[in-house]
């Protein structure tokens, strides 16, 4: 038998997380979403549709954006232009947007294929979709029974997206490592890890999976 040193978990040797929510600062998954959006910031330009809010459109598109629309779940969504979810929005005109930003929203949609076909439909030829989805994550208590929830791997997301977007127009990246995943599950913020710790990538421990998918130009 191999002799293993006992791991000193310290304050993390507990069955409840250190923190629930984001009161400690920017969450690890949000850090990675921002990394993905920053990497493809040039794609956020012209007429942009963002799901849920326009925070990434404003932060990373800035002066390149000529018009910003938001798809909100309900009438009360701030700056919401359209109401609905990606499974059922026939009222959004086809071929409209230069960029569609879908930050961690697809995992709450029941029919993923329909949602991805919607994204493809509303993009202009040559337009780009920037999509992030969770890999390793906790399940917030308000979602436990309220709605379905998917988690993904880079391979499953690539397979789903490639059914809609041509393979040559598709890139899938994963962000995270085992330390970042443990930090996320414990509610430890990104600010409590170093940049080197956060930016180390181990594809066996994906915290966020990011897709850049473009609609062929004409």
N, C-alpha and C positions, 0 to 999 in steps of 0.2 A: 504493500500500500504506500502511496505517496503521502508524505507528511505535509500538511498545509498549515500555514500560519493563520491564526484566527484573524479575521478582518475586524478592525476597530471602526465600527459604524459611528461611534461617538453619539452626538445628539440626534442622528438620523436612525438610531436603533429604536424604532417606535412603529406601532401599527396604524397610527393616525398621522396624516400629513402635518408638517410643520405649520403650514398655512393653507387656508382654502380661499381662492380668489386672487386678486391682484394687489392687495394692500401693501405688499412689500416692494412693489415697483413693477417695471416692465417685465411681463412674463416671458419665459424662454421661447415659447412658441411664437409670440408676437415679434420677438427679436428676429427670428428666422423669416417670418413673413416679410418684415421690413427689408431683410437682406435680399430676398428674392425680388421684391419690387424695385429696390435700388439697382440691382444687377440689370434689370430690363427697363429702367426708367425711360429710356429713349422711345420705347414702344408706347408710352402713355402720352398720347398727343392727339390733336384734332378733336373729334367728337368722341367723348368717352362715356361709357356706362359702367358704373360700379354698383355692385350688389351690397345693400345694407347701409352704406354711408358713402361719403366721397372723400374720406380721410386720406386714402392713398393716392387718389387722383390729384388732390390739392398738394399733397406733400411731395410727390415724385414727378408729377406732370407739370405743375406750376404754369409757367408762361407758354409752354408748348400746347396746352389745352385750350381750344377755342370754345367748346361747350361741354358742360358736365351734367350728366343725368344720373339719377339714382333709382335703383329698383328696390323699393321697400316692401316689407311684408304687410304693413298696415297703412291706413290713411294717415296716421300720425307721424310717419317717418320724417325726421328733419330733412329738408331739401329733397324729399322724395318726388320724383317725376312720374314714375310708374309704380303701381301697386300689384303685388302678386309674388309668385316664386317661379323659378326657372322651368318648372314643369308645365305651367299654364299661363303664358303671357302672349296670347295671339295678338293683343293690342299693341305690342312693340313691333314697329315696322321692320321688315327684313332689309338687310344690306345697308344698315344705317350707321354703324359705329366703326371708327378707326381702331378702337381698343375697348375690350370688355374686361373689367377687373373683377375677379370672383375670389375674395380673400376669405378662406375658411367658412364657406357657406354651402358648398356642394355636399358635404357629409350629412347635412340635414334634409336633403332632398330624397324622396323615396325612389323615384325613377331616374337614376343617374343618366341613362342613355338619352332619355327625353330632354333632360336638362342640358346635356352637352350638345345635342342637336339644336336646341334653342340658341345657345351661345354661337354656334356656327352660323345659324340662319340670320341673326341680327348683325353679324359682322359684315362690313364691306369687303369686297374682294381685296386681298392684300392686308386686311385688318388682323390684329393680333389679340388673342385671349391670354391673360395672365391669371392663372388659377393656383391657389394653394389649398391643400387638404391636410388633415391631421394624420400622423402615423401613430406613434406611441403617445397616449394622452389619457387624462382622467375623464370621467363622464360627469359633468356638472349635475347636481341633484335635480335641478328644474327640468333636465332633459331625460331623466331616467325613465319616466313613464309617459312623458308628454309627446314624444316624437321619436321617429326612428333615427338612428345615428350609425353612420358607416365610419370605419377606419380603413386606411389604405397602406399599401406598399408601393414603392416606385414601379414595380412590375405590373401590379393590378391597375394602377392609374394610367400607365402607358398603354396597356391593352384596351382599357375603356376609351381613352382619348383617340387612339389610333383607329377605332371603329368609325369615328366621325371625321377626324382630321387626317389628311394624308401623312404617312409616316415621315416623309422628308420634311414636313412642316412642323415637326413636333420634337421638343426636348423636355426631358423630365429630370429634375435634380432632387436629391434628398439632403436635408440639413439635420445635423444632430450627431450625438454620440452617447455612450452609456451614461456619462456624468451629466450631460445636459438633460437626458431623459429622466434620470433620478431627481435632478433639481426641479424639473417641471412637475413631476408627480408629487413632490413634497411642497410645492408652492414656493420654492426658493426662486427669487427673481433673477433675471439676467444680469442685473447690476452686481449681484453677489458672486458672479463667476468672472474670470478674466476673459479677455477677447480671445486669447489662444485656446482656452478651454471651450468656449462657445464655438469657435470657428473650426475646430477639429472635426472632420467628417468621418463617420463610420457607417457605411450603408446598412449594416445589420441593426442599427438602432436609429431609425428615421423618426425624428420628431415632427418635421414638416416636409411635405413633398410638394414641389413647385413645378407647374407645367407652363411652358410657353408654346402656344399652338397658333399657327397662322393659317388664314384662309387663302387658298391660292389666288393670285391676282388674275382675274378674268380667265 
